[in-house]
């Protein structure tokens, strides 16, 4: 396509083929069109109150953040192996140090925490008034960001709500959103935590019940029953004496001496409540939502080198790589175009986190070498044979080893 035609098409703003929001949508509906931001606040807060959730999100976000990235110039062949690495570019500098307070590792880990907890990650772009080139990127909390829907252009902009409640409008070129698509809301994301909030509450409440069990009396409560109405002085005296003698772990199982009233046991025991089983079930439900097995968060029963290596490969393949692909998409589709013509033909890519399988590589090399020997022994050209099999061109000094055909 001629360049002037492409430039003309790019300069024309087109409406969305169908409206994604009502034409009557006003600013008052921001954040409430498909659900408010309060749920996202609770989803992020859950990480600090449920140990299993903390372990999962901490493991996945730290693994995602520790991967190295490189900038490449695309090859005409389309083959990744033919790409040329670019070692100096403003986009590469920005991704290495997104802002003056955060290295890439912390920036990526914070973003991935937000995505794992809420299904959304948000980057706000900082620029100088004298230049359109992005100079900084900041990760911001998903519960503080709201898209402004547009019936014609899908999104008209964004609104950031500051901690003191100030509404700050942002242009579409000032925000990059990463999200796990929401099946009901094209503007927001959906994460695993949204599907298990009830189970997370049950886990937290069972932990709080166990804590209160020890703080109160270290045994289930009961009722002191009296045959008449106590005046305020008698009631306060009874309550104070009971707390002095029986409240707290150190006072557990003391014999209760009542000057008035009768003790009525509530007949609940900790075993009856089965909170240990409840927490185990909740732990399994949380892992199921994230699609993460027990070994991925350190629950190991029978481990050896082979199973440990298999576990590391599985974690990288099915948990880390998909998260890296989401970040890669945001970098290449949203960030690089902000650098204009200087970024044409460039792309970010991550260094594979999947561990090398040395045993498989050695077996493959042995098989290829045996095939090369057989083919050259059958009369095929040595250089062409090596190229066809995928082995490097090896110079031949004219002294074949015993059993090796001449010419290889």
C-alpha angles and dihedrals in degrees: 000000000000113000094236090055091049091049090050092051092047091052094055115089112219128197122237113268091240131016115260094191139027118275086227093061110129134188089263090070095055109125092011103066094093100006137321130267095249091087092056090052090054091047092055093043091054090071090069095048105044117058097203092053091048091051093050098046093042092051096046096043095046092047090051093049096050096063118106121236133207136191118229139186108231118247122235088231091059090230114134090217090062095055119115117227116237111212100178124050137120091241091054091049091050093050091047091052110016092182138352092265101044134055117210092262094059093041093052093044092051091048093049092050089057092047094048093047102039106011090246138091123185131199121190115203122223121205139174115249087235097055137040092211113110111250102176141018126203128191110226132192115269092224089062096052127079128177116226105225120221122199090210106034101026094235125031095184143296139272124217117201111211122215090261092052099259114151111224117190117217131192122236090252090057096059136057118191126199115192147166100231117257112222092217103032121050091191100054140045134240123216133188093260092066090063096051106038091119091052091047089053091050091051092049094045092050090052091049091049090053090049093049090046089066097036095052106041111316088244134064116284129251143186130266105214121199129185096227141034113275121221119231095264093051092045094051092046092051092048094047094048092048092051092047093052104034113018117107138025095283090060096050119137096008115152109258116230113194122192090195135009134032127267114236114193116220089216096228121133130187089244090055090055091052094204092159090060091044092055091048092052091047090051091055092048092052092050090047092055091054093042090235125141125222096256090060091068097039103273097140125163106161114017135163134162094277095050092043092053091046090051092051091050092048093049093050094044101046104025111025101037096054090051092049091050090057091053091044090055092052092049096048101035101036113017104039095052088060088070093062123207093352090069098047111127093013129118138178120231134176128233107251112262092200109111118241114258100224094181092054092044092051091049090050092050091049092050093048092048092051090049091050092051091049094048096046089046088055090056104266120144109269097221093046090047093053091048093049094049094044100248122134120260104267119199114235119219096195097253109102118193120246111290094014116115117244113257097041 
